[in-house]
Amino acid sequence: MMTRPTLKDVARRASVSVSTVSYALNDDSHVHLAPETRARVRRIAKELGYTPNAMARSLRTRSSRTAGVVLTKPLTNLRYAAIVQGIANGLATSGLRMTVLPDATAGVLEDCRNGMIDGLIFVGHDDAVPPPALVEAAAVGVAPLVTIDCGGRAADAPHSAVDFDYAHGAREMITHLAGRDIRTILHVRPEVSSRAERDRQATLMRALGHADGVTMRVVSTGMSDEDLARTDAEDGAIARGYLASTLRSITDALLGVDDPDTTAVLCSWGADVETSLRAVSHVAPGTVVAALAGSWPRTEIWPDLVYSRLPLEEAGRRAAALLSSELAPDREHLSIVLPPALDTRLPETPPGRTPA
């Protein structure tokens, strides 16, 4: 069996020391070598088929130029796939690679200590926050850390953070709907206690207090915290029974409204958008469908959908940039809060209506 060429083999053929070979092959080396020596060593290394051992180099330098992305949600979920794509693109601009980790076990921190992983990005969701062990490792410099969507960063936290301004999206949506002469909002929402949902509900109620003549009725989908956990365990699949039940609830609520043209169905979850659109098209054409978590709606099919788009890829890119800063000797822990953008193709004033 052929053995892999080593630095010693290259040094012997080039009649130089092993350290000279190492310097010649290292683009980051500050040791001065004659250009002809560097060129000759590199030519011989290529002839011999020598390739650096990345694992040995990372153990020696305590740096692998690799970031670990801790994600406990399935990548089949488009929300998290977009965030991870943004992280990958952002890391690439900093010359860093990425490895996706399904959890934050002790082995992850051991890899950080050994130089196999340079830093971590923890992708939060619902009420998930980084495990205390990761925060402690960041505090002592073992594993520089950036969090995404973990509900804000404490002033003394030893890491950087990127978060979404869910409250901004809720306020902007109510202002938009009220400006369109909407008078009844059917709020399709789950019965979960997540931070994002709590923020939305509190903000919606405050915003409605400033929207004269607008009332809101809750249409519960029945999705509970336990149901959500079960959905996650099943790789993000939503049971057919849930969709059928939600469709019935929305349809019943629409049948009870007096004027579809002044009614909006507002979804907290992107998963409920297409169900709402289907109900509206069947029983209440003219009703506006809006979403606070629009995901990737098919606007070519539903051109009248109003949705609050979370900057998911942007969050990933920003987190990658923050991690690059965290790896610097003079690092500074920073917080970034990104607002969603209201996306609508509706005309500013619908035909036959006067502006509110």
Secondary structure, 3 states (H helix, E strand, C coil): CCCCCCHHHHHHHHCCCHHHHHHHHCCCCCCCCCHHHHHHHHHHHHHHCCCCCHHHHHHHHCCCCEEEEEECCCCCCHHHHHHHHHHHHHHHHCCCEEEEECCCCHHHHHHHHCCCCCEEEEECCCCCCCCHHHHHHHHCCCCCEEEECCCCCCCCCCCEEEEECHHHHHHHHHHHHHHCCCCEEEEEEEECCCHHHHHHHHHHHHHHCCCCCCEEEEEEEEEEHHHHHHHHHCCCCCCHHHHHHHHHHHHHHHHCCCCHHHEEEEECCHHHHHHHHHHHHHHCCCCEEEECCCCCCCCCCCCCCEEEECCHHHHHHHHHHHHHHHCCCCCCCCEEEECCEEECCCCCCCCCCCCC
